[in-house]
Amino acid sequence: MTTSINQWIKTGMYLFLVLFFASCSEIGEQSNPTANTSLKTIPEVLKSMDEGDLNQGSNARRNPGNTFATFNAALGKSGLASVFSRNDLTVFAPTDAAFASLGLNPGNIGSVEGLSTILLYHVVAGSVFSADLTEGFVPTLNGAAVKISLAGGPKVNEANIVLVDQQARNGVIHGIDQVLLPPTQNIMDLVDSNADFSVLKTAIDAAELRTALATTNNLTVFAPTNQAFLNLLEELGYESLDQLVGDIGLNGLISVLKYHVFAGGRVYSSDLTDTGIIMFSGDEVIIDTSGPSLIDLGGRESSIVATDIQATNGVVHVIDTVILNL
């Protein structure tokens, strides 16, 4: 069942992307936006939708659920208008009403900190029409992923998709009723801010892996809880983490912690497949999606008890047992 990191990416994370964009080639043959020069670019379509709504009558300005002036202004203020004009993209554009609920409008949108990062969290590569949406996580140009759900009506994260399939020369626009906010903490920030990871934090600091977990991009971390460490110490007959480290040494601790990190990309719960993967330590762990769970070199099984906690540089899943490569 062992696969290389590249094969894991291909069969795991890449599999979902293939499914998500499965119909893109067919769309390209039927209505390739880049081939239809009569269509406008994404920013031009957003502007024309806004102008079209305002031209409908005196009450049109009271219907910001159909207009996208703030999003379009944000593209200009951030310098991303050319990016949204030249690349084949799917844009989940918040309506003016969505921005207004946060106190934002075309006049003040340029003052938002990290505006470019936020805008890139609203766009994925390729033209994906509503009929092609499938449930699961999809990477955005921001680096983090959005979650598509279809039950009870299509959503992106918690935002409802309220307008679909506005075709542009270089992609397609779907309107949403909330602004999507990307993760702001790196993986180490998440560990620091979660009291149930205090033992993990101590181990990371002892192993001097803090900087690596804070700055290395595209990591998937399987993070053991405090109880997972306490159970391990009891199982092995140690009274403290220091005693364990005293026996296995600092290099042993580093190896164990690296055994909880996949460095080949961000693997979300919707990407998991029954396979063996090579962790950052160089050792194999088996994924069992029926749990879901991890099975280590000694056959110990660790349940994945919480999934898809996103960070700026990766994703964290919580496990209830420390896996070992000793």
C-alpha positions in Angstrom: 0.0 0.0 0.0 3.0 2.2 0.2 3.1 5.2 -2.2 5.6 8.0 -2.7 4.7 11.5 -1.7 4.1 12.4 -5.3 1.8 9.4 -5.7 -0.1 10.4 -2.6 -0.6 13.9 -3.9 -1.8 12.4 -7.2 -4.2 9.9 -5.6 -5.2 12.0 -2.6 -5.3 15.8 -2.8 -5.1 15.8 -6.6 -8.0 13.4 -6.9 -10.4 15.8 -5.5 -9.2 18.6 -7.9 -9.7 16.2 -10.8 -13.3 15.5 -9.6 -14.0 19.2 -9.0 -12.9 20.2 -12.4 -14.0 17.0 -14.2 -16.2 18.8 -16.6 -14.0 21.7 -17.4 -12.6 20.2 -20.6 -16.1 19.6 -21.8 -17.1 23.1 -20.9 -14.1 24.4 -22.8 -15.2 22.6 -25.9 -18.8 23.9 -25.7 -18.3 27.4 -24.4 -14.6 28.3 -24.0 -14.6 31.8 -22.4 -11.1 32.5 -23.7 -12.3 31.7 -27.2 -15.3 34.0 -27.1 -13.8 37.5 -27.5 -17.3 39.0 -27.5 -17.5 38.4 -23.7 -16.1 40.8 -21.2 -13.4 40.1 -18.6 -14.4 39.2 -15.0 -14.0 42.8 -13.7 -15.9 44.2 -16.7 -18.7 41.6 -16.1 -18.9 42.6 -12.5 -19.2 46.3 -13.5 -21.8 45.6 -16.1 -23.9 43.6 -13.7 -23.8 46.5 -11.3 -24.7 49.0 -14.0 -27.4 46.8 -15.4 -29.0 46.6 -12.0 -28.8 50.4 -11.5 -30.4 51.0 -14.9 -33.5 48.9 -14.0 -35.2 51.8 -12.2 -35.3 54.0 -9.1 -35.6 51.1 -6.7 -32.5 49.3 -8.1 -30.1 51.0 -5.8 -32.0 49.6 -2.8 -31.1 46.1 -4.0 -27.4 45.6 -3.2 -27.9 41.9 -3.2 -27.6 42.1 -7.0 -24.6 44.4 -7.3 -20.9 44.0 -6.9 -19.5 47.5 -6.9 -17.5 47.0 -3.6 -15.8 43.8 -4.8 -14.9 45.4 -8.1 -13.5 48.5 -6.3 -11.5 46.1 -4.1 -9.9 44.6 -7.2 -8.8 48.0 -8.3 -7.6 49.1 -4.9 -5.6 45.9 -4.4 -4.0 46.0 -7.8 -5.5 42.6 -8.6 -7.8 43.7 -11.5 -5.3 42.5 -14.1 -5.0 39.1 -12.4 -8.8 38.8 -12.5 -8.8 39.9 -16.2 -6.1 37.7 -17.7 -6.4 34.3 -16.0 -9.0 31.5 -16.3 -10.8 31.8 -12.9 -13.9 30.9 -11.0 -14.8 33.8 -8.7 -17.1 33.6 -5.7 -18.0 37.3 -5.5 -19.6 38.8 -2.3 -22.5 41.1 -3.1 -22.5 44.7 -2.0 -24.9 43.7 0.8 -22.4 41.2 2.1 -19.7 43.9 2.3 -22.2 46.4 3.8 -22.9 44.0 6.6 -19.2 44.4 7.6 -19.4 48.2 7.2 -17.6 48.1 3.9 -18.4 49.9 0.6 -16.5 51.1 -2.5 -15.3 54.2 -0.6 -13.6 52.5 2.3 -12.7 49.0 1.0 -9.2 50.0 0.2 -8.4 50.5 3.9 -9.0 46.8 4.7 -5.8 45.2 6.0 -4.7 42.2 3.9 -7.2 43.0 1.2 -5.3 41.1 -1.5 -5.1 38.0 0.7 -8.9 38.2 1.3 -9.7 38.6 -2.4 -7.6 35.7 -3.5 -9.5 33.5 -1.0 -12.6 34.1 -3.2 -11.1 32.6 -6.4 -10.1 29.2 -7.7 -8.3 28.3 -10.8 -10.3 27.2 -13.9 -13.9 27.8 -15.0 -16.3 25.8 -12.9 -20.0 26.2 -13.5 -22.7 25.5 -11.0 -23.5 22.1 -12.5 -19.9 21.0 -11.9 -19.7 21.9 -8.2 -19.0 18.9 -6.0 -18.7 18.7 -2.2 -15.3 19.0 -0.6 -12.4 21.4 -0.1 -11.0 23.3 -3.1 -7.7 25.3 -3.0 -8.0 29.0 -3.7 -5.3 31.3 -5.1 -4.8 32.4 -1.4 -3.3 29.0 -0.7 -6.0 28.0 1.8 -9.1 26.1 0.7 -12.8 26.8 0.7 -15.4 24.1 1.5 -18.1 23.5 -1.1 -21.3 22.0 0.3 -24.5 21.3 -1.7 -27.0 20.0 0.9 -29.8 22.5 1.5 -28.5 24.7 -1.3 -24.9 25.4 -2.6 -22.6 27.0 -0.1 -18.9 28.2 0.0 -17.9 27.8 3.6 -20.9 29.4 5.3 -21.8 31.7 2.5 -24.8 30.9 0.3 -24.3 31.0 -3.5 -27.1 33.3 -4.5 -26.2 33.9 -8.2 -24.6 31.5 -10.5 -22.9 31.1 -13.9 -22.2 34.7 -14.9 -19.8 33.9 -17.7 -16.9 36.1 -18.6 -14.2 35.9 -21.3 -11.7 34.4 -18.8 -13.9 32.5 -16.4 -17.2 32.5 -14.5 -18.6 34.4 -11.5 -20.9 33.1 -8.7 -22.4 35.6 -6.3 -22.3 34.8 -2.5 -24.0 36.5 0.4 -21.1 36.7 2.8 -17.5 37.8 2.6 -15.1 34.8 3.0 -12.4 35.4 5.6 -9.2 33.3 5.2 -7.2 31.8 8.1 -4.9 34.2 9.8 -2.9 32.0 12.1 0.0 29.8 11.1 0.2 26.2 12.4 2.3 27.1 15.4 -0.2 29.9 16.2 -2.9 27.3 16.2 -0.9 25.0 18.6 -0.2 28.0 20.9 -3.8 29.1 21.1 -5.3 25.6 21.8 -5.0 24.6 25.5 -5.5 20.9 24.5 -2.1 21.1 22.6 0.0 22.3 25.6 2.0 19.0 25.8 2.5 19.1 22.0 3.7 22.7 22.3 6.2 21.7 24.9 7.5 18.8 22.7 7.7 21.1 19.7 9.7 23.7 21.6 12.0 21.0 23.1 12.7 19.7 19.6 13.2 23.3 18.2 10.6 22.8 15.5 8.6 25.9 16.2 10.1 28.0 13.3 9.6 25.2 10.8 6.0 24.7 11.7 5.3 28.4 11.6 7.0 29.2 8.3 7.0 26.1 6.1 4.2 26.2 3.6 1.7 23.5 2.6 2.0 21.2 5.6 -0.6 18.7 6.9 -0.2 18.1 10.7 -1.8 15.3 12.7 -1.8 16.9 16.1 -2.1 14.6 19.2 -4.1 16.0 22.2 -2.8 16.3 25.7 -4.7 13.1 26.7 -3.0 11.3 23.8 0.4 12.1 25.3 -0.7 11.2 28.8 -2.0 7.8 27.5 1.4 7.2 25.7 3.4 8.0 28.9 1.2 5.6 30.9 1.4 2.9 28.3 5.2 3.1 28.2 5.6 3.5 31.9 6.9 7.1 32.1 5.8 9.7 34.5 6.7 12.7 32.4 7.6 13.7 28.9 11.1 14.5 30.1 11.6 10.9 31.1 10.5 9.7 27.6 12.9 12.2 25.9 15.6 11.1 28.3 15.4 7.6 26.9 14.8 8.3 23.2 17.0 11.4 23.0 16.3 14.7 21.4 16.7 13.2 17.9 14.1 10.5 18.8 11.7 13.2 19.8 12.3 15.1 16.6 11.7 12.0 14.6 8.4 11.2 16.4 7.1 14.7 15.9 8.1 14.7 12.2 6.1 11.4 12.0 3.0 13.5 12.6 3.7 15.8 9.7 3.1 15.3 6.0 5.2 17.8 4.0 3.8 17.1 0.6 0.8 19.4 0.6 -2.4 20.3 2.3 -4.5 17.2 2.7 -8.1 17.8 3.7 -10.6 15.3 5.0 -12.2 15.1 1.6 -8.8 14.2 0.1 -8.1 11.2 2.3 -7.8 7.8 0.7 -7.0 4.3 2.0 -3.3 4.3 1.3 0.2 4.4 2.9 1.9 7.8 2.9 5.5 8.8 3.7 5.6 11.3 6.5 8.3 14.0 7.1 10.3 11.6 9.2 10.7 9.3 6.2 8.5 6.6 7.7 5.1 5.3 6.5 1.7 5.7 8.1 -1.4 4.0 6.8 -4.6 6.0 6.3 -7.8 4.2 7.1 -10.8 6.2 5.9 -13.4 4.0 7.6 -12.3 5.6 11.0 -10.9 7.8 9.8 -7.7 6.8 11.5 -3.9 6.5 11.2 -2.0 3.2 11.7 1.6 3.6 12.7 4.6 1.3 12.1 3.7 -0.8 15.2 0.1 -1.2 14.2 -1.2 1.3 16.7 -4.3 3.0 15.5 -5.1 6.7 16.2 -8.5 8.1 15.4 -8.8 11.4 13.7 -11.2 13.2 16.0 -11.3 16.7 14.4 -10.5 17.7 10.9 -9.6 20.6 8.6 -8.4 23.2 11.0 -6.9 25.6 8.5 -3.8 27.7 9.0 -2.1 30.2 6.7 0.6 27.6 5.9 -1.3 24.3 6.1 -4.0 22.2 7.7 -4.3 20.5 11.1 -6.2 17.3 12.0 -6.6 16.3 15.6 -5.8 12.7 16.7 -6.4 10.9 19.9 -3.2 8.7 20.0 0.4 9.5 19.5 1.7 7.5 16.6 5.2 6.1 16.9 8.0 5.2 14.5 10.4 4.0 17.2 
